[in-house]
Amino acid sequence: MNIVDLHVHSNKSDGSLSPPQLVDYAVEKGLSAFALTDHDTTDGIEEALNAAEGKDIEVIPGIEFSTEYEGQDIHIVGLYIDYKSDFFKRRLVNFVNGRMIRNKEMCRRLTEHGIPVTYEEMVSEFPDCVITRSHYARFMLNHGYVKSLKEAFERYIGDNRPCFVPRKKITPMRAVEIILKAGGFPILAHPLLYHMGKSRLEKLVSLLKDMGLQGLEAVYCTYTASDEREMRALAAKYDLCISGGSDFHGSAKPGLDLATGYGKLFIPQEILDKINERRNWLKMHPEQLKHTKILFTDLDGTLLDSQKTISDYTRDVLRKWCENGHKLVLCSGRAIDSVEHVKQSLHLDFPGMYLIGYNGGRIYDYDKQETLYKVKLTLEQTAHAVEEAARAGIHIQAYSDTHIIAPRQNEELEFYRKVISSPIIFCENIMDALEEAPYKCLAIELNDLEKLENFRLSLLPWAEKEGISLIYSNPNYLEIFPSSSGKGAAVKILCSLLGIHPYFSVAAGDAENDLSMIEAAGMGIAMLNGSDDIKMAATTITAYDNDHDGLAHALIDLI
């Protein structure tokens, strides 16, 4: 009987054999097919396919995505990836950008701890490799900074060690979607290795099935007969195909062999045949893979260009997004009337749109002209912020449902009004003009940013006690609002109201007040022009900035 192996690694990630060597070894072992599934890269596929020409073996183009679910590392294998497609190439570029930012930060930290190294040196020492922590450990060992690989992890780069920088990963749901859109077949790899417990594992499988998961790795090198029966039953319950793999890494995993694992693994051709039957069925029923998503986008620096407008291309992408049944949410620190003005001035005349203002303080259904949720500061909190701003010589303003409340016309307000068209009520004592508590206050300083930062620091003890967030929306603007508000909270609340799981949400931003939104969404998009903190938190970074349709170019692949 023919045998296959659907989970194999080369030296393009963390295996020891080159792709051509893998092909020769697979032929020697008598395999009819194997899948090259390197971690987050397809760099070795072309070499493997070329090496297999004229030989009696099928090389399946694949990948193994490292993802994160509830703080845990989850791997999704994709088989039959169209690795040459423009879409897939763009996705991998985003992975590379994210890894590069993380690796440069790890180099900086290692240098601070007495191990001088640059990212360029790492790439030079390990060419054509996806740089991982293992490579850092090898670098330290090669240059005499540690006496063993184990020491490198225990002292420097292990979890929670001083030089480790966790890489923000995509969710497994997003990995499934990417694989499907690249014409591939998504499989949950080695489920029992996550030690999640039956209920948590089944919840994950259910979510992934909703997203389009097609297979489950039920035959694996470390499984007992009982383990395999359990995984086969789970796959049957959710109508998933069985997959199987050795997770072969060559000498990197001693004792684990291609196709046979630790000696008892057996993956018949029949498993691959059934996968191909399902692939053919999916090609005939593409409607089975459509899902509703929701986009939360910041305005300034994200959706809007420097002229506070959008191009025809961006508008067309947003139209396609909505026409395909997805939801669009404009999310800003501005008042709702100002967000509504942006929507109208940009001619975003799409059904099913929502507006979020005051950094999440108010959620508004535009079609129904109805407020779905709101949270405000108290009058006492507002009075304290206003008094402290006056003492520090900082301009501060508050917001009613319809107006900006400001003490007087000044340089700061004039600057703010270049963009914001909300009407103003002038009152020397802001509190006298407030009939009810405001959604937020905004402190503005145009000339002395250190002065604004000192004001923020002076408020911190009070803010922590009162549950107040003090966040910059840009270097000149300090937002003061309830911690129970925030853009991240708004993501969760609106998803709940609409019955959309947050894992199927997308958030795009560029500044500090977008951070909670990026972290709350299933997929976070950081603008190329965004802050370093935003880029570290996001799952993808745009290839272009906000003046060159960066968001639209990232969004087109999600429609």
C-alpha positions in Angstrom: 0.0 0.0 0.0 1.2 3.5 -0.9 2.1 5.8 2.0 2.2 9.6 2.4 3.4 12.2 4.9 1.5 15.4 5.0 3.6 17.4 7.5 7.3 17.7 6.7 9.9 20.5 7.3 13.1 21.5 5.5 16.0 23.7 6.3 14.1 26.7 4.9 12.5 26.8 8.4 13.8 24.6 11.2 14.5 21.2 9.6 18.0 19.9 8.7 17.5 18.6 5.1 17.3 20.8 2.0 14.2 20.5 -0.1 16.0 18.4 -2.8 17.4 16.1 0.0 13.9 15.7 1.3 12.7 14.6 -2.1 15.4 12.0 -2.5 14.8 10.7 1.0 11.1 10.4 0.4 11.7 8.4 -2.7 14.1 6.2 -0.8 11.5 5.7 1.9 8.9 4.6 -0.8 6.5 7.5 -0.3 4.0 8.3 -3.0 3.6 11.9 -1.8 4.7 14.3 0.9 3.8 17.9 1.8 6.5 20.4 2.4 5.0 22.5 5.3 7.8 24.8 6.6 6.9 27.3 9.3 5.4 30.5 7.8 7.4 30.2 4.6 7.1 28.6 1.2 10.7 29.3 0.1 11.6 25.7 -0.4 8.6 24.6 -2.5 10.1 25.5 -5.9 13.3 23.6 -5.1 11.4 20.5 -4.0 9.1 20.5 -7.1 12.1 20.9 -9.4 13.9 18.0 -7.6 10.8 15.8 -7.9 10.6 16.1 -11.7 10.9 12.7 -13.4 10.6 10.9 -10.0 7.7 8.8 -8.9 6.6 11.1 -6.1 4.2 14.0 -5.6 5.4 17.1 -3.7 2.4 18.9 -2.2 3.0 22.7 -1.8 2.2 23.5 1.8 2.9 25.7 4.8 2.5 25.6 8.6 1.3 28.8 10.1 2.1 29.7 13.7 -1.0 31.4 15.2 -2.3 32.4 18.6 -5.5 31.5 20.4 -6.3 32.6 23.9 -2.6 33.1 24.6 -1.6 29.7 23.2 0.4 28.7 20.2 -1.7 26.9 17.6 -0.5 25.6 14.3 -2.5 25.4 11.1 -1.2 23.4 8.1 -2.2 24.3 4.6 -1.9 21.8 1.8 -2.0 22.6 -2.0 -1.2 26.3 -1.5 -1.1 28.4 -4.6 2.2 29.8 -3.3 2.7 31.8 -6.5 -0.5 33.8 -6.2 -0.2 37.6 -5.7 -2.5 37.3 -2.7 -0.4 34.7 -1.0 2.8 36.5 -1.7 1.4 39.7 -0.1 0.3 37.8 3.0 3.8 36.4 3.4 5.3 39.8 3.0 3.2 40.9 6.0 4.5 38.0 8.0 8.1 39.0 7.1 7.5 42.6 8.1 6.1 41.6 11.5 9.0 39.2 12.1 11.5 41.8 11.1 10.2 44.3 13.6 10.3 41.7 16.3 13.7 40.5 15.4 15.2 44.0 15.4 13.8 44.6 18.9 15.3 41.3 20.1 18.7 42.4 18.6 18.4 45.6 20.5 17.7 43.9 23.8 20.5 41.4 23.4 22.9 44.2 22.7 21.8 46.0 25.9 22.5 42.7 27.7 26.1 42.5 26.5 25.6 40.5 23.3 26.1 42.9 20.5 24.2 41.8 17.3 22.3 43.4 14.6 19.4 42.0 12.5 21.6 42.3 9.4 24.3 40.1 11.1 21.6 37.5 11.9 20.4 37.4 8.3 24.0 37.1 7.1 24.8 34.2 9.5 21.6 32.4 8.7 20.9 33.2 5.0 17.6 32.1 3.4 16.1 31.2 6.8 13.1 32.3 8.8 14.9 33.8 11.8 13.6 32.2 15.0 14.7 32.0 18.6 16.7 28.9 17.8 18.8 31.0 15.4 19.5 33.5 18.2 20.5 30.6 20.5 22.8 29.2 17.8 24.4 32.7 17.2 25.1 33.1 21.0 26.7 29.6 21.1 28.7 30.1 17.9 30.2 33.4 19.3 30.9 32.2 22.8 28.3 34.1 24.7 26.7 30.9 26.1 28.0 27.4 26.6 24.8 25.7 25.4 21.6 26.3 23.5 19.7 25.6 26.7 21.6 28.4 28.5 20.7 30.9 25.7 17.0 30.2 26.4 17.2 30.1 30.2 19.2 33.3 30.5 18.1 35.4 27.5 15.5 34.4 25.0 13.1 31.9 26.7 9.6 32.9 27.5 9.6 35.8 30.0 13.4 36.2 29.8 14.8 39.7 29.3 15.6 39.6 25.6 12.5 37.7 24.4 10.0 39.7 22.3 6.7 37.8 21.7 5.6 38.0 18.1 2.1 39.1 17.6 0.6 36.2 15.6 -2.5 35.9 13.5 -5.4 33.9 14.9 -5.9 30.4 13.7 -9.2 31.6 12.1 -7.3 34.1 10.0 -4.8 31.4 9.0 -7.7 29.2 7.8 -9.0 32.1 5.8 -5.7 32.8 4.2 -5.1 29.2 3.2 -8.6 28.9 1.7 -8.2 32.1 -0.3 -4.9 30.8 -1.6 -6.7 27.7 -2.9 -5.4 25.5 -0.1 -6.8 23.0 2.3 -6.5 24.1 6.0 -5.8 21.5 8.7 -5.5 21.8 12.5 -2.1 20.4 13.2 -1.4 18.0 16.1 -4.4 19.0 18.3 -3.4 17.0 21.4 -0.1 18.7 21.7 -1.9 21.9 22.9 -3.1 20.1 26.1 -6.2 22.2 26.0 -8.7 19.7 27.5 -11.6 18.3 25.6 -14.0 21.2 26.0 -11.6 23.9 25.0 -10.3 21.9 22.1 -13.8 21.2 20.8 -14.6 24.9 21.1 -11.6 25.8 19.0 -12.5 23.2 16.4 -16.0 24.5 16.3 -14.8 28.1 15.7 -12.3 26.9 13.0 -15.0 24.8 11.3 -17.2 27.9 11.1 -14.3 29.7 9.4 -13.7 26.9 6.9 -11.4 24.4 8.5 -11.4 21.2 6.4 -9.1 18.8 8.2 -7.7 17.6 11.5 -4.3 15.9 12.0 -5.6 12.7 13.6 -2.6 10.6 12.7 0.6 11.9 14.2 4.0 10.7 15.3 3.4 11.0 19.1 -0.2 9.7 19.2 -1.1 6.5 20.9 -3.8 4.3 19.4 -6.3 5.8 21.9 -5.2 9.3 20.9 -5.8 8.5 17.3 -9.3 7.1 18.0 -10.2 10.2 20.0 -9.0 12.6 17.2 -10.8 10.6 14.5 -14.0 10.8 16.5 -13.6 14.6 16.9 -13.0 15.0 13.1 -16.1 12.9 12.3 -18.2 15.0 14.7 -17.3 18.2 12.8 -17.2 16.6 9.3 -13.5 17.2 8.9 -11.1 15.1 6.8 -8.4 13.1 8.5 -4.8 14.2 7.9 -1.6 12.7 9.1 2.1 13.7 9.4 5.4 12.8 11.0 6.4 16.5 11.6 9.8 15.4 10.3 12.7 17.8 11.0 15.7 15.6 10.2 18.5 15.7 12.8 16.7 18.6 14.5 14.4 16.0 16.0 16.5 12.9 16.7 14.7 9.5 16.4 11.8 10.9 14.4 11.8 9.6 10.9 10.0 10.6 7.7 6.7 8.8 7.3 7.2 6.4 10.2 7.7 8.9 13.0 9.1 7.1 16.0 8.6 3.8 14.4 4.8 3.0 14.4 3.4 5.9 12.3 1.5 4.8 9.1 -0.3 7.3 6.8 -2.0 5.5 3.9 -2.6 7.1 0.5 -6.3 6.8 1.2 -6.1 9.8 3.6 -4.8 12.0 0.8 -7.4 10.6 -1.6 -10.2 11.7 0.7 -8.6 15.1 1.1 -8.6 15.5 -2.7 -12.2 14.4 -2.9 -13.2 17.2 -0.5 -11.0 19.7 -2.4 -12.9 18.9 -5.6 -16.3 19.3 -3.8 -15.3 22.7 -2.4 -14.4 23.9 -5.9 -18.0 23.1 -6.9 -19.5 24.8 -3.8 -17.5 28.1 -3.1 -20.5 29.5 -1.3 -19.7 27.2 1.7 -16.7 29.4 2.5 -18.2 32.8 2.8 -18.4 34.6 6.2 -19.4 38.0 7.5 -16.6 40.1 8.9 -16.7 43.5 10.5 -14.1 46.3 10.0 -13.3 48.9 12.6 -11.3 51.7 11.1 -9.7 54.7 12.7 -10.0 58.0 10.7 -7.0 60.3 10.9 -3.8 58.6 9.9 -5.6 55.4 8.9 -8.6 55.7 6.6 -8.0 59.4 5.8 -5.0 60.8 4.0 -3.1 63.9 5.0 -5.7 66.0 3.3 -8.5 64.4 5.4 -10.0 62.6 2.4 -9.9 59.3 0.6 -9.1 58.3 -3.0 -11.6 56.8 -5.4 -9.7 53.5 -5.1 -10.2 53.4 -1.3 -13.8 54.3 -1.7 -14.3 51.5 -4.2 -12.7 48.9 -1.9 -15.0 50.0 1.0 -18.0 49.7 -1.4 -16.9 46.1 -2.4 -16.4 45.3 1.3 -20.0 46.3 2.1 -21.5 44.8 -1.0 -20.1 41.5 0.0 -22.1 41.6 3.2 -19.4 42.8 5.6 -19.9 45.5 8.2 -18.1 48.9 8.2 -17.5 50.9 11.4 -15.9 54.3 11.5 -14.2 54.6 14.8 -12.7 57.8 16.2 -12.0 60.0 19.2 -14.2 62.6 17.6 -17.8 63.3 18.6 -20.4 61.3 16.7 -21.6 64.3 14.7 -18.0 64.8 13.5 -17.7 61.1 12.5 -21.0 61.4 10.7 -19.8 64.5 8.9 -16.7 62.5 7.7 -19.0 59.7 6.5 -21.1 62.1 4.5 -18.3 64.2 3.1 -16.5 61.1 1.9 -19.7 59.8 0.2 -19.6 56.5 2.1 -23.3 55.8 1.3 -23.2 52.2 2.2 -25.9 50.3 4.1 -25.3 48.7 7.5 -22.7 51.2 8.7 -21.9 52.0 12.3 -20.2 55.0 13.9 -18.1 55.0 17.1 -17.2 58.3 18.7 -15.4 59.5 21.8 -12.8 56.7 21.7 -15.6 54.1 22.2 -17.8 56.2 24.5 -20.7 56.0 22.1 -21.7 53.4 19.5 -24.2 54.6 16.9 -26.3 52.7 14.3 -26.3 55.1 11.3 -29.2 53.4 9.4 -31.5 53.4 12.4 -30.2 56.8 13.7 -30.0 55.1 17.1 -27.4 55.0 19.9 -26.6 51.4 20.8 -24.3 52.0 23.7 -22.7 54.9 25.7 -20.5 55.5 28.7 -19.4 58.8 30.2 -17.2 60.5 32.7 -18.8 61.7 35.9 -19.2 65.4 36.6 -16.8 65.1 39.5 -14.2 63.4 37.3 -14.6 66.1 34.7 -14.3 68.9 37.2 -11.0 67.4 38.5 -9.5 67.2 35.1 -10.6 70.7 34.2 -9.1 72.1 37.5 -5.8 70.3 37.1 -5.5 71.5 33.4 -6.1 75.1 34.5 -3.4 74.7 37.2 -1.0 73.3 34.6 -1.8 75.9 32.0 -3.1 73.3 29.6 -6.0 73.9 27.2 -8.8 71.4 27.9 -12.3 70.9 26.4 -15.2 68.7 27.0 -18.1 67.4 24.9 -21.8 67.3 25.2 -24.0 65.2 22.9 -24.0 68.0 20.4 -21.2 70.6 21.1 -17.6 71.1 22.1 -17.4 72.9 25.4 -14.4 75.2 25.6 -13.4 78.1 27.9 -12.3 80.5 25.1 -11.0 80.8 21.6 -7.3 80.2 21.5 -4.5 78.8 19.4 -5.2 75.2 20.4 -8.9 75.4 19.6 -8.2 77.0 16.3 -5.8 74.2 15.4 -8.3 71.6 16.4 -11.1 73.2 14.4 -9.1 72.9 11.2 -10.4 69.4 11.0 -13.3 69.1 13.4 -16.5 70.9 12.5 -18.6 70.3 15.7 -20.3 73.5 17.0 -18.8 75.1 20.1 -20.1 76.6 23.3 -17.7 79.0 25.0 -17.8 79.2 28.8 -15.0 80.3 31.0 -15.9 77.6 33.5 -16.6 74.5 31.4 -18.6 72.9 34.2 -21.2 75.7 34.1 -22.1 74.8 30.5 -22.4 71.0 31.1 -25.9 69.9 31.7 -24.8 66.3 32.1 -21.5 64.4 32.2 -19.4 64.4 29.0 -18.1 61.4 27.1 -14.5 62.6 27.4 -12.2 65.6 27.8 -9.4 66.5 25.5 -6.2 68.3 26.6 -4.3 70.0 23.8 -0.8 71.4 23.8 0.8 72.5 20.5 4.2 73.9 21.6 5.5 72.1 24.7 5.0 68.3 24.5 6.9 67.8 27.7 4.4 70.1 29.5 1.6 67.9 28.2 3.4 64.7 29.3 4.0 66.2 32.8 0.3 66.9 33.0 -0.5 63.3 32.1 1.9 62.0 34.7 0.4 64.3 37.4 -3.0 62.8 36.6 -1.9 59.1 36.7 -2.6 58.3 40.4 -6.1 59.9 40.2 -6.8 58.2 36.9 -5.8 54.7 38.1 -8.0 55.2 41.2 -11.0 56.5 39.2 -10.8 54.1 36.3 -9.8 56.8 33.7 -7.7 56.3 30.6 -5.1 58.9 29.6 -4.1 58.2 26.0 -2.6 60.2 23.2 -4.5 60.2 20.0 -1.5 62.2 18.5 1.5 63.9 20.2 -0.5 67.1 20.8 -3.8 65.5 22.0 -4.3 63.8 25.4 -7.6 61.9 25.6 -9.3 61.6 29.0 -12.1 59.1 29.1 -13.5 56.2 31.2 -11.5 53.0 31.1 -14.7 51.1 30.5 -14.9 53.0 27.3 -12.1 52.7 24.8 -12.0 51.5 21.2 -11.2 47.9 22.2 -14.2 47.8 24.5 -16.4 49.1 21.6 -15.1 46.3 19.3 -16.3 43.7 21.8 -19.6 45.4 22.5 -20.6 45.9 18.9 -19.5 42.4 17.9 -21.7 41.1 20.7 -24.7 43.2 19.7 -24.4 42.1 16.1 -23.7 38.4 16.9 -20.3 38.4 15.2 -17.5 36.7 17.0 -14.6 39.1 17.7 -12.3 36.6 16.0 -14.0 37.6 12.7 -13.4 41.3 13.3 -10.7 43.5 11.7 -9.4 46.7 13.2 -7.1 49.2 11.5 -5.2 52.1 13.3 -2.1 54.1 13.6 -1.9 55.8 17.0 -1.9 54.9 20.7 -5.6 55.3 21.1 -6.1 52.6 18.5 -4.0 50.1 20.5 -6.9 48.5 22.4 -8.9 48.2 19.2 -6.0 46.5 17.4 -5.6 44.1 20.4 -9.3 43.3 20.7 -9.9 42.4 17.1 -9.3 39.1 15.5 -7.0 40.7 13.0 -5.2 44.0 13.7 -3.9 46.1 10.8 -1.2 48.7 11.6 -0.6 51.4 9.2 2.9 51.8 7.7 2.9 55.3 9.1 1.7 54.1 12.5 3.6 54.0 15.8 6.0 51.3 16.8 3.6 50.1 19.5 0.8 49.7 17.0 3.1 47.7 14.7 4.2 45.4 17.5 0.6 44.7 18.5 -0.9 44.2 15.0 -1.1 41.0 13.0 -0.3 42.7 9.8 1.4 46.0 8.7 0.2 47.8 5.5 2.6 47.9 2.6 1.7 51.6 2.0 1.0 54.6 4.2 -2.3 56.5 4.6 -1.4 58.8 1.7 -1.1 55.9 -0.7 -4.2 53.8 0.1 -2.5 51.6 2.6 -5.7 50.4 4.3 -7.4 49.7 1.0 -4.5 47.6 -0.3 -4.6 45.5 2.9 -8.4 45.2 2.9 -8.8 44.0 -0.6 -7.5 40.6 0.3 -10.0 40.2 3.1 -13.1 40.7 1.0 
